[in-house]
């Protein structure tokens, strides 16, 4: 209860100062230009050995989004994708994205929250996801994401004062956000259709942003290969 009161008070302070929840040293998801996050991404698929890669995100500042002629904060991933976000008293919302292969930004659906206010235990929202790791063993295309590109996932803030240890250091306080979804797919001729679980746990730490992410897409069927993915912050500024 005390954590809820503190989080609500912080939100009111930010609103009273005219500062958006995505700016300033108290932000859970910093948006101003000049920030950079480098993550180690570890992916495991079935019984295969894990793969590691590095992902870097940068904040580029605000610009007018051509879709609605309104300002939005821009983030750039070194994987070749730009994201446009807005922040207000309702939280942090992603409004559009564009890969280097697209000519213009593509609008996201209404209220596609990254973090929804109030930043308190129990706050929930929905956003689309897909099966990034779940694959079939004997069909083409193997990836489930091609047949199920938009799966509704429910997110909930589980904690507001977590501590998390990653290669970049120990961070606290952090919001811990859990996402849960299921995708109904044909597993095999004996079992028929089953709900396959998809879960995500994310840690957003004050003044830093996303510090760690764990994604799990398990499978117990011989016709499906499950997997997991972990992102851990290596460095930031």
PyMOL commands that set and color helices and strands:
alter all, ss='L'
color gray80, all
select helices_A, chain A and resi 2-16+144-146
alter helices_A, ss='H'
color red, helices_A
select strands_A, chain A and resi 36-45+51-65+70-77+81-88+91-99+106-107+113-116+124-129+135-136+151-166+169-188+192-205+209-217+224-225+227-236
alter strands_A, ss='S'
color yellow, strands_A
deselect
rebuild
show_as cartoon
